[in-house]
Amino acid sequence: MSKVIHVHLIFEKRDYYFGSVNAIYTVLNADQIGIKQSTLAHAGLSDGGVKLTKRAIIRQSHLIRCKQ
């Protein structure tokens, strides 16, 4: 199963989906989401884990796929 990180920007009311913490910072910057990359990387997000900031809600989960 693939990891998916959902970032919801509270004030902009926008949702983004990423495959890694590093990928988040290729599109958004620390000011937009309210947390530095190194801090988020060490936050210990796990399956179902949530990190709240003043500007964003960041969740990690798994992408469920059908067997072929």
mmCIF file of the N, C-alpha and C atoms, coordinates in Angstrom:
data_MODEL
# 
_entry.id   MODEL 
# 
loop_
_atom_site.group_PDB 
_atom_site.id 
_atom_site.type_symbol 
_atom_site.label_atom_id 
_atom_site.label_alt_id 
_atom_site.label_comp_id 
_atom_site.label_asym_id 
_atom_site.label_entity_id 
_atom_site.label_seq_id 
_atom_site.pdbx_PDB_ins_code 
_atom_site.Cartn_x 
_atom_site.Cartn_y 
_atom_site.Cartn_z 
_atom_site.occupancy 
_atom_site.B_iso_or_equiv 
_atom_site.pdbx_formal_charge 
_atom_site.auth_seq_id 
_atom_site.auth_comp_id 
_atom_site.auth_asym_id 
_atom_site.auth_atom_id 
_atom_site.pdbx_PDB_model_num 
ATOM 1   N N  . MET A 1 1  ? 0.836  -1.174 0.000   1.00 0.00 ? 1  MET A N  1 
ATOM 2   C CA . MET A 1 1  ? 0.000  0.000  0.000   1.00 0.00 ? 1  MET A CA 1 
ATOM 3   C C  . MET A 1 1  ? 0.890  1.250  0.000   1.00 0.00 ? 1  MET A C  1 
ATOM 4   N N  . SER A 1 2  ? 0.433  2.270  -0.663  1.00 0.00 ? 2  SER A N  1 
ATOM 5   C CA . SER A 1 2  ? 1.169  3.516  -0.784  1.00 0.00 ? 2  SER A CA 1 
ATOM 6   C C  . SER A 1 2  ? 0.740  4.515  0.282   1.00 0.00 ? 2  SER A C  1 
ATOM 7   N N  . LYS A 1 3  ? 1.727  5.246  0.780   1.00 0.00 ? 3  LYS A N  1 
ATOM 8   C CA . LYS A 1 3  ? 1.462  6.289  1.765   1.00 0.00 ? 3  LYS A CA 1 
ATOM 9   C C  . LYS A 1 3  ? 0.916  7.527  1.052   1.00 0.00 ? 3  LYS A C  1 
ATOM 10  N N  . VAL A 1 4  ? -0.055 8.202  1.664   1.00 0.00 ? 4  VAL A N  1 
ATOM 11  C CA . VAL A 1 4  ? -0.619 9.440  1.137   1.00 0.00 ? 4  VAL A CA 1 
ATOM 12  C C  . VAL A 1 4  ? -0.677 10.453 2.275   1.00 0.00 ? 4  VAL A C  1 
ATOM 13  N N  . ILE A 1 5  ? -0.200 11.669 2.002   1.00 0.00 ? 5  ILE A N  1 
ATOM 14  C CA . ILE A 1 5  ? -0.281 12.736 2.988   1.00 0.00 ? 5  ILE A CA 1 
ATOM 15  C C  . ILE A 1 5  ? -1.239 13.789 2.455   1.00 0.00 ? 5  ILE A C  1 
ATOM 16  N N  . HIS A 1 6  ? -2.295 14.043 3.216   1.00 0.00 ? 6  HIS A N  1 
ATOM 17  C CA . HIS A 1 6  ? -3.326 15.020 2.848   1.00 0.00 ? 6  HIS A CA 1 
ATOM 18  C C  . HIS A 1 6  ? -3.048 16.306 3.615   1.00 0.00 ? 6  HIS A C  1 
ATOM 19  N N  . VAL A 1 7  ? -2.923 17.423 2.889   1.00 0.00 ? 7  VAL A N  1 
ATOM 20  C CA . VAL A 1 7  ? -2.717 18.733 3.506   1.00 0.00 ? 7  VAL A CA 1 
ATOM 21  C C  . VAL A 1 7  ? -3.937 19.590 3.188   1.00 0.00 ? 7  VAL A C  1 
ATOM 22  N N  . HIS A 1 8  ? -4.649 20.016 4.234   1.00 0.00 ? 8  HIS A N  1 
ATOM 23  C CA . HIS A 1 8  ? -5.794 20.910 4.068   1.00 0.00 ? 8  HIS A CA 1 
ATOM 24  C C  . HIS A 1 8  ? -5.396 22.284 4.586   1.00 0.00 ? 8  HIS A C  1 
ATOM 25  N N  . LEU A 1 9  ? -5.353 23.281 3.693   1.00 0.00 ? 9  LEU A N  1 
ATOM 26  C CA . LEU A 1 9  ? -5.046 24.647 4.096   1.00 0.00 ? 9  LEU A CA 1 
ATOM 27  C C  . LEU A 1 9  ? -6.327 25.282 4.610   1.00 0.00 ? 9  LEU A C  1 
ATOM 28  N N  . ILE A 1 10 ? -6.340 25.628 5.875   1.00 0.00 ? 10 ILE A N  1 
ATOM 29  C CA . ILE A 1 10 ? -7.552 26.078 6.559   1.00 0.00 ? 10 ILE A CA 1 
ATOM 30  C C  . ILE A 1 10 ? -8.108 27.363 5.973   1.00 0.00 ? 10 ILE A C  1 
ATOM 31  N N  . PHE A 1 11 ? -7.282 28.389 5.852   1.00 0.00 ? 11 PHE A N  1 
ATOM 32  C CA . PHE A 1 11 ? -7.773 29.697 5.425   1.00 0.00 ? 11 PHE A CA 1 
ATOM 33  C C  . PHE A 1 11 ? -8.027 29.771 3.920   1.00 0.00 ? 11 PHE A C  1 
ATOM 34  N N  . GLU A 1 12 ? -7.271 29.005 3.148   1.00 0.00 ? 12 GLU A N  1 
ATOM 35  C CA . GLU A 1 12 ? -7.444 29.005 1.693   1.00 0.00 ? 12 GLU A CA 1 
ATOM 36  C C  . GLU A 1 12 ? -8.492 27.992 1.245   1.00 0.00 ? 12 GLU A C  1 
ATOM 37  N N  . LYS A 1 13 ? -8.884 27.106 2.167   1.00 0.00 ? 13 LYS A N  1 
ATOM 38  C CA . LYS A 1 13 ? -9.865 26.051 1.885   1.00 0.00 ? 13 LYS A CA 1 
ATOM 39  C C  . LYS A 1 13 ? -9.465 25.247 0.645   1.00 0.00 ? 13 LYS A C  1 
ATOM 40  N N  . ARG A 1 14 ? -8.210 24.798 0.650   1.00 0.00 ? 14 ARG A N  1 
ATOM 41  C CA . ARG A 1 14 ? -7.678 23.993 -0.460  1.00 0.00 ? 14 ARG A CA 1 
ATOM 42  C C  . ARG A 1 14 ? -7.108 22.699 0.092   1.00 0.00 ? 14 ARG A C  1 
ATOM 43  N N  . ASP A 1 15 ? -7.183 21.654 -0.706  1.00 0.00 ? 15 ASP A N  1 
ATOM 44  C CA . ASP A 1 15 ? -6.666 20.345 -0.324  1.00 0.00 ? 15 ASP A CA 1 
ATOM 45  C C  . ASP A 1 15 ? -5.594 19.905 -1.303  1.00 0.00 ? 15 ASP A C  1 
ATOM 46  N N  . TYR A 1 16 ? -4.541 19.311 -0.761  1.00 0.00 ? 16 TYR A N  1 
ATOM 47  C CA . TYR A 1 16 ? -3.447 18.773 -1.565  1.00 0.00 ? 16 TYR A CA 1 
ATOM 48  C C  . TYR A 1 16 ? -3.151 17.364 -1.075  1.00 0.00 ? 16 TYR A C  1 
ATOM 49  N N  . TYR A 1 17 ? -2.658 16.513 -1.962  1.00 0.00 ? 17 TYR A N  1 
ATOM 50  C CA . TYR A 1 17 ? -2.319 15.136 -1.631  1.00 0.00 ? 17 TYR A CA 1 
ATOM 51  C C  . TYR A 1 17 ? -0.902 14.855 -2.117  1.00 0.00 ? 17 TYR A C  1 
ATOM 52  N N  . PHE A 1 18 ? -0.064 14.307 -1.243  1.00 0.00 ? 18 PHE A N  1 
ATOM 53  C CA . PHE A 1 18 ? 1.343  14.094 -1.546  1.00 0.00 ? 18 PHE A CA 1 
ATOM 54  C C  . PHE A 1 18 ? 1.769  12.681 -1.165  1.00 0.00 ? 18 PHE A C  1 
ATOM 55  N N  . GLY A 1 19 ? 2.872  12.238 -1.757  1.00 0.00 ? 19 GLY A N  1 
ATOM 56  C CA . GLY A 1 19 ? 3.413  10.920 -1.460  1.00 0.00 ? 19 GLY A CA 1 
ATOM 57  C C  . GLY A 1 19 ? 4.476  10.936 -0.385  1.00 0.00 ? 19 GLY A C  1 
ATOM 58  N N  . SER A 1 20 ? 4.981  12.128 -0.017  1.00 0.00 ? 20 SER A N  1 
ATOM 59  C CA . SER A 1 20 ? 6.012  12.227 1.005   1.00 0.00 ? 20 SER A CA 1 
ATOM 60  C C  . SER A 1 20 ? 6.027  13.632 1.603   1.00 0.00 ? 20 SER A C  1 
ATOM 61  N N  . VAL A 1 21 ? 6.706  13.769 2.723   1.00 0.00 ? 21 VAL A N  1 
ATOM 62  C CA . VAL A 1 21 ? 6.859  15.081 3.348   1.00 0.00 ? 21 VAL A CA 1 
ATOM 63  C C  . VAL A 1 21 ? 7.679  15.991 2.433   1.00 0.00 ? 21 VAL A C  1 
ATOM 64  N N  . ASN A 1 22 ? 8.724  15.452 1.825   1.00 0.00 ? 22 ASN A N  1 
ATOM 65  C CA . ASN A 1 22 ? 9.560  16.247 0.921   1.00 0.00 ? 22 ASN A CA 1 
ATOM 66  C C  . ASN A 1 22 ? 8.750  16.800 -0.244  1.00 0.00 ? 22 ASN A C  1 
ATOM 67  N N  . ALA A 1 23 ? 7.811  16.035 -0.756  1.00 0.00 ? 23 ALA A N  1 
ATOM 68  C CA . ALA A 1 23 ? 6.984  16.474 -1.890  1.00 0.00 ? 23 ALA A CA 1 
ATOM 69  C C  . ALA A 1 23 ? 6.108  17.667 -1.518  1.00 0.00 ? 23 ALA A C  1 
ATOM 70  N N  . ILE A 1 24 ? 5.687  17.749 -0.271  1.00 0.00 ? 24 ILE A N  1 
ATOM 71  C CA . ILE A 1 24 ? 4.857  18.873 0.182   1.00 0.00 ? 24 ILE A CA 1 
ATOM 72  C C  . ILE A 1 24 ? 5.575  20.186 -0.066  1.00 0.00 ? 24 ILE A C  1 
ATOM 73  N N  . TYR A 1 25 ? 6.871  20.207 0.260   1.00 0.00 ? 25 TYR A N  1 
ATOM 74  C CA . TYR A 1 25 ? 7.639  21.450 0.188   1.00 0.00 ? 25 TYR A CA 1 
ATOM 75  C C  . TYR A 1 25 ? 8.118  21.786 -1.225  1.00 0.00 ? 25 TYR A C  1 
ATOM 76  N N  . THR A 1 26 ? 7.789  20.964 -2.205  1.00 0.00 ? 26 THR A N  1 
ATOM 77  C CA . THR A 1 26 ? 8.045  21.340 -3.601  1.00 0.00 ? 26 THR A CA 1 
ATOM 78  C C  . THR A 1 26 ? 6.903  22.201 -4.137  1.00 0.00 ? 26 THR A C  1 
ATOM 79  N N  . VAL A 1 27 ? 5.727  22.139 -3.476  1.00 0.00 ? 27 VAL A N  1 
ATOM 80  C CA . VAL A 1 27 ? 4.544  22.892 -3.908  1.00 0.00 ? 27 VAL A CA 1 
ATOM 81  C C  . VAL A 1 27 ? 4.219  24.019 -2.922  1.00 0.00 ? 27 VAL A C  1 
ATOM 82  N N  . LEU A 1 28 ? 4.312  23.723 -1.639  1.00 0.00 ? 28 LEU A N  1 
ATOM 83  C CA . LEU A 1 28 ? 3.955  24.685 -0.587  1.00 0.00 ? 28 LEU A CA 1 
ATOM 84  C C  . LEU A 1 28 ? 5.204  25.047 0.211   1.00 0.00 ? 28 LEU A C  1 
ATOM 85  N N  . ASN A 1 29 ? 5.179  26.195 0.860   1.00 0.00 ? 29 ASN A N  1 
ATOM 86  C CA . ASN A 1 29 ? 6.313  26.560 1.714   1.00 0.00 ? 29 ASN A CA 1 
ATOM 87  C C  . ASN A 1 29 ? 5.883  26.529 3.183   1.00 0.00 ? 29 ASN A C  1 
ATOM 88  N N  . ALA A 1 30 ? 6.869  26.657 4.063   1.00 0.00 ? 30 ALA A N  1 
ATOM 89  C CA . ALA A 1 30 ? 6.618  26.545 5.502   1.00 0.00 ? 30 ALA A CA 1 
ATOM 90  C C  . ALA A 1 30 ? 5.650  27.612 6.000   1.00 0.00 ? 30 ALA A C  1 
ATOM 91  N N  . ASP A 1 31 ? 5.670  28.789 5.412   1.00 0.00 ? 31 ASP A N  1 
ATOM 92  C CA . ASP A 1 31 ? 4.745  29.847 5.829   1.00 0.00 ? 31 ASP A CA 1 
ATOM 93  C C  . ASP A 1 31 ? 3.302  29.491 5.485   1.00 0.00 ? 31 ASP A C  1 
ATOM 94  N N  . GLN A 1 32 ? 3.086  28.806 4.375   1.00 0.00 ? 32 GLN A N  1 
ATOM 95  C CA . GLN A 1 32 ? 1.731  28.441 3.956   1.00 0.00 ? 32 GLN A CA 1 
ATOM 96  C C  . GLN A 1 32 ? 1.118  27.379 4.858   1.00 0.00 ? 32 GLN A C  1 
ATOM 97  N N  . ILE A 1 33 ? 1.926  26.435 5.332   1.00 0.00 ? 33 ILE A N  1 
ATOM 98  C CA . ILE A 1 33 ? 1.356  25.348 6.140   1.00 0.00 ? 33 ILE A CA 1 
ATOM 99  C C  . ILE A 1 33 ? 1.631  25.495 7.630   1.00 0.00 ? 33 ILE A C  1 
ATOM 100 N N  . GLY A 1 34 ? 2.513  26.425 8.003   1.00 0.00 ? 34 GLY A N  1 
ATOM 101 C CA . GLY A 1 34 ? 2.723  26.709 9.416   1.00 0.00 ? 34 GLY A CA 1 
ATOM 102 C C  . GLY A 1 34 ? 3.656  25.776 10.143  1.00 0.00 ? 34 GLY A C  1 
ATOM 103 N N  . ILE A 1 35 ? 4.514  25.040 9.413   1.00 0.00 ? 35 ILE A N  1 
ATOM 104 C CA . ILE A 1 35 ? 5.482  24.141 10.047  1.00 0.00 ? 35 ILE A CA 1 
ATOM 105 C C  . ILE A 1 35 ? 6.659  23.950 9.103   1.00 0.00 ? 35 ILE A C  1 
ATOM 106 N N  . LYS A 1 36 ? 7.867  23.891 9.670   1.00 0.00 ? 36 LYS A N  1 
ATOM 107 C CA . LYS A 1 36 ? 9.067  23.678 8.859   1.00 0.00 ? 36 LYS A CA 1 
ATOM 108 C C  . LYS A 1 36 ? 9.154  22.221 8.428   1.00 0.00 ? 36 LYS A C  1 
ATOM 109 N N  . GLN A 1 37 ? 9.859  21.993 7.325   1.00 0.00 ? 37 GLN A N  1 
ATOM 110 C CA . GLN A 1 37 ? 9.994  20.643 6.779   1.00 0.00 ? 37 GLN A CA 1 
ATOM 111 C C  . GLN A 1 37 ? 10.642 19.700 7.793   1.00 0.00 ? 37 GLN A C  1 
ATOM 112 N N  . SER A 1 38 ? 11.711 20.135 8.446   1.00 0.00 ? 38 SER A N  1 
ATOM 113 C CA . SER A 1 38 ? 12.403 19.256 9.396   1.00 0.00 ? 38 SER A CA 1 
ATOM 114 C C  . SER A 1 38 ? 11.510 18.906 10.587  1.00 0.00 ? 38 SER A C  1 
ATOM 115 N N  . THR A 1 39 ? 10.706 19.852 11.042  1.00 0.00 ? 39 THR A N  1 
ATOM 116 C CA . THR A 1 39 ? 9.800  19.597 12.168  1.00 0.00 ? 39 THR A CA 1 
ATOM 117 C C  . THR A 1 39 ? 8.717  18.598 11.776  1.00 0.00 ? 39 THR A C  1 
ATOM 118 N N  . LEU A 1 40 ? 8.152  18.762 10.588  1.00 0.00 ? 40 LEU A N  1 
ATOM 119 C CA . LEU A 1 40 ? 7.118  17.832 10.133  1.00 0.00 ? 40 LEU A CA 1 
ATOM 120 C C  . LEU A 1 40 ? 7.695  16.438 9.900   1.00 0.00 ? 40 LEU A C  1 
ATOM 121 N N  . ALA A 1 41 ? 8.912  16.372 9.379   1.00 0.00 ? 41 ALA A N  1 
ATOM 122 C CA . ALA A 1 41 ? 9.549  15.074 9.133   1.00 0.00 ? 41 ALA A CA 1 
ATOM 123 C C  . ALA A 1 41 ? 9.761  14.309 10.440  1.00 0.00 ? 41 ALA A C  1 
ATOM 124 N N  . HIS A 1 42 ? 10.010 15.030 11.536  1.00 0.00 ? 42 HIS A N  1 
ATOM 125 C CA . HIS A 1 42 ? 10.236 14.389 12.829  1.00 0.00 ? 42 HIS A CA 1 
ATOM 126 C C  . HIS A 1 42 ? 8.982  14.335 13.701  1.00 0.00 ? 42 HIS A C  1 
ATOM 127 N N  . ALA A 1 43 ? 7.835  14.733 13.152  1.00 0.00 ? 43 ALA A N  1 
ATOM 128 C CA . ALA A 1 43 ? 6.579  14.754 13.921  1.00 0.00 ? 43 ALA A CA 1 
ATOM 129 C C  . ALA A 1 43 ? 6.031  13.359 14.164  1.00 0.00 ? 43 ALA A C  1 
ATOM 130 N N  . GLY A 1 44 ? 6.529  12.371 13.449  1.00 0.00 ? 44 GLY A N  1 
ATOM 131 C CA . GLY A 1 44 ? 6.090  11.002 13.669  1.00 0.00 ? 44 GLY A CA 1 
ATOM 132 C C  . GLY A 1 44 ? 4.702  10.709 13.134  1.00 0.00 ? 44 GLY A C  1 
ATOM 133 N N  . LEU A 1 45 ? 4.376  11.262 11.960  1.00 0.00 ? 45 LEU A N  1 
ATOM 134 C CA . LEU A 1 45 ? 3.092  10.929 11.342  1.00 0.00 ? 45 LEU A CA 1 
ATOM 135 C C  . LEU A 1 45 ? 3.056  9.433  11.070  1.00 0.00 ? 45 LEU A C  1 
ATOM 136 N N  . SER A 1 46 ? 1.958  8.819  11.398  1.00 0.00 ? 46 SER A N  1 
ATOM 137 C CA . SER A 1 46 ? 1.787  7.396  11.115  1.00 0.00 ? 46 SER A CA 1 
ATOM 138 C C  . SER A 1 46 ? 0.445  7.224  10.419  1.00 0.00 ? 46 SER A C  1 
ATOM 139 N N  . ASP A 1 47 ? 0.095  6.000  10.105  1.00 0.00 ? 47 ASP A N  1 
ATOM 140 C CA . ASP A 1 47 ? -1.174 5.736  9.442   1.00 0.00 ? 47 ASP A CA 1 
ATOM 141 C C  . ASP A 1 47 ? -2.310 6.259  10.320  1.00 0.00 ? 47 ASP A C  1 
ATOM 142 N N  . GLY A 1 48 ? -3.052 7.227  9.804   1.00 0.00 ? 48 GLY A N  1 
ATOM 143 C CA . GLY A 1 48 ? -4.127 7.833  10.567  1.00 0.00 ? 48 GLY A CA 1 
ATOM 144 C C  . GLY A 1 48 ? -3.675 8.986  11.445  1.00 0.00 ? 48 GLY A C  1 
ATOM 145 N N  . GLY A 1 49 ? -2.372 9.269  11.437  1.00 0.00 ? 49 GLY A N  1 
ATOM 146 C CA . GLY A 1 49 ? -1.844 10.344 12.260  1.00 0.00 ? 49 GLY A CA 1 
ATOM 147 C C  . GLY A 1 49 ? -2.220 11.717 11.724  1.00 0.00 ? 49 GLY A C  1 
ATOM 148 N N  . VAL A 1 50 ? -2.358 12.678 12.640  1.00 0.00 ? 50 VAL A N  1 
ATOM 149 C CA . VAL A 1 50 ? -2.751 14.034 12.274  1.00 0.00 ? 50 VAL A CA 1 
ATOM 150 C C  . VAL A 1 50 ? -1.811 15.020 12.945  1.00 0.00 ? 50 VAL A C  1 
ATOM 151 N N  . LYS A 1 51 ? -1.386 16.042 12.200  1.00 0.00 ? 51 LYS A N  1 
ATOM 152 C CA . LYS A 1 51 ? -0.605 17.151 12.747  1.00 0.00 ? 51 LYS A CA 1 
ATOM 153 C C  . LYS A 1 51 ? -1.375 18.428 12.452  1.00 0.00 ? 51 LYS A C  1 
ATOM 154 N N  . LEU A 1 52 ? -1.741 19.162 13.503  1.00 0.00 ? 52 LEU A N  1 
ATOM 155 C CA . LEU A 1 52 ? -2.480 20.406 13.357  1.00 0.00 ? 52 LEU A CA 1 
ATOM 156 C C  . LEU A 1 52 ? -1.530 21.582 13.518  1.00 0.00 ? 52 LEU A C  1 
ATOM 157 N N  . THR A 1 53 ? -1.661 22.573 12.638  1.00 0.00 ? 53 THR A N  1 
ATOM 158 C CA . THR A 1 53 ? -0.952 23.835 12.783  1.00 0.00 ? 53 THR A CA 1 
ATOM 159 C C  . THR A 1 53 ? -2.001 24.940 12.739  1.00 0.00 ? 53 THR A C  1 
ATOM 160 N N  . LYS A 1 54 ? -1.572 26.170 12.900  1.00 0.00 ? 54 LYS A N  1 
ATOM 161 C CA . LYS A 1 54 ? -2.513 27.289 12.830  1.00 0.00 ? 54 LYS A CA 1 
ATOM 162 C C  . LYS A 1 54 ? -3.032 27.503 11.415  1.00 0.00 ? 54 LYS A C  1 
ATOM 163 N N  . ARG A 1 55 ? -2.319 26.968 10.418  1.00 0.00 ? 55 ARG A N  1 
ATOM 164 C CA . ARG A 1 55 ? -2.687 27.204 9.027   1.00 0.00 ? 55 ARG A CA 1 
ATOM 165 C C  . ARG A 1 55 ? -3.118 25.951 8.262   1.00 0.00 ? 55 ARG A C  1 
ATOM 166 N N  . ALA A 1 56 ? -2.865 24.757 8.816   1.00 0.00 ? 56 ALA A N  1 
ATOM 167 C CA . ALA A 1 56 ? -3.137 23.534 8.043   1.00 0.00 ? 56 ALA A CA 1 
ATOM 168 C C  . ALA A 1 56 ? -3.457 22.346 8.946   1.00 0.00 ? 56 ALA A C  1 
ATOM 169 N N  . ILE A 1 57 ? -4.135 21.375 8.334   1.00 0.00 ? 57 ILE A N  1 
ATOM 170 C CA . ILE A 1 57 ? -4.358 20.061 8.937   1.00 0.00 ? 57 ILE A CA 1 
ATOM 171 C C  . ILE A 1 57 ? -3.642 19.074 8.031   1.00 0.00 ? 57 ILE A C  1 
ATOM 172 N N  . ILE A 1 58 ? -2.713 18.317 8.612   1.00 0.00 ? 58 ILE A N  1 
ATOM 173 C CA . ILE A 1 58 ? -1.895 17.390 7.834   1.00 0.00 ? 58 ILE A CA 1 
ATOM 174 C C  . ILE A 1 58 ? -2.169 15.987 8.346   1.00 0.00 ? 58 ILE A C  1 
ATOM 175 N N  . ARG A 1 59 ? -2.616 15.099 7.443   1.00 0.00 ? 59 ARG A N  1 
ATOM 176 C CA . ARG A 1 59 ? -2.955 13.721 7.810   1.00 0.00 ? 59 ARG A CA 1 
ATOM 177 C C  . ARG A 1 59 ? -2.178 12.754 6.928   1.00 0.00 ? 59 ARG A C  1 
ATOM 178 N N  . GLN A 1 60 ? -1.821 11.636 7.514   1.00 0.00 ? 60 GLN A N  1 
ATOM 179 C CA . GLN A 1 60 ? -1.194 10.581 6.723   1.00 0.00 ? 60 GLN A CA 1 
ATOM 180 C C  . GLN A 1 60 ? -2.071 9.347  6.758   1.00 0.00 ? 60 GLN A C  1 
ATOM 181 N N  . SER A 1 61 ? -2.206 8.703  5.614   1.00 0.00 ? 61 SER A N  1 
ATOM 182 C CA . SER A 1 61 ? -2.975 7.474  5.524   1.00 0.00 ? 61 SER A CA 1 
ATOM 183 C C  . SER A 1 61 ? -2.379 6.615  4.420   1.00 0.00 ? 61 SER A C  1 
ATOM 184 N N  . HIS A 1 62 ? -3.064 5.548  4.071   1.00 0.00 ? 62 HIS A N  1 
ATOM 185 C CA . HIS A 1 62 ? -2.617 4.666  2.997   1.00 0.00 ? 62 HIS A CA 1 
ATOM 186 C C  . HIS A 1 62 ? -3.627 4.664  1.867   1.00 0.00 ? 62 HIS A C  1 
ATOM 187 N N  . LEU A 1 63 ? -3.131 4.594  0.670   1.00 0.00 ? 63 LEU A N  1 
ATOM 188 C CA . LEU A 1 63 ? -3.968 4.503  -0.523  1.00 0.00 ? 63 LEU A CA 1 
ATOM 189 C C  . LEU A 1 63 ? -4.343 3.044  -0.712  1.00 0.00 ? 63 LEU A C  1 
ATOM 190 N N  . ILE A 1 64 ? -5.631 2.783  -0.800  1.00 0.00 ? 64 ILE A N  1 
ATOM 191 C CA . ILE A 1 64 ? -6.118 1.413  -0.963  1.00 0.00 ? 64 ILE A CA 1 
ATOM 192 C C  . ILE A 1 64 ? -6.398 1.185  -2.449  1.00 0.00 ? 64 ILE A C  1 
ATOM 193 N N  . ARG A 1 65 ? -5.816 0.120  -2.982  1.00 0.00 ? 65 ARG A N  1 
ATOM 194 C CA . ARG A 1 65 ? -5.975 -0.191 -4.398  1.00 0.00 ? 65 ARG A CA 1 
ATOM 195 C C  . ARG A 1 65 ? -6.584 -1.575 -4.567  1.00 0.00 ? 65 ARG A C  1 
ATOM 196 N N  . CYS A 1 66 ? -7.241 -1.782 -5.685  1.00 0.00 ? 66 CYS A N  1 
ATOM 197 C CA . CYS A 1 66 ? -7.784 -3.099 -6.022  1.00 0.00 ? 66 CYS A CA 1 
ATOM 198 C C  . CYS A 1 66 ? -6.675 -3.994 -6.510  1.00 0.00 ? 66 CYS A C  1 
ATOM 199 N N  . LYS A 1 67 ? -6.813 -5.285 -6.256  1.00 0.00 ? 67 LYS A N  1 
ATOM 200 C CA . LYS A 1 67 ? -5.869 -6.242 -6.809  1.00 0.00 ? 67 LYS A CA 1 
ATOM 201 C C  . LYS A 1 67 ? -6.235 -6.491 -8.253  1.00 0.00 ? 67 LYS A C  1 
ATOM 202 N N  . GLN A 1 68 ? -5.231 -6.616 -9.090  1.00 0.00 ? 68 GLN A N  1 
ATOM 203 C CA . GLN A 1 68 ? -5.494 -6.838 -10.523 1.00 0.00 ? 68 GLN A CA 1 
ATOM 204 C C  . GLN A 1 68 ? -5.330 -8.275 -10.889 1.00 0.00 ? 68 GLN A C  1 
# 
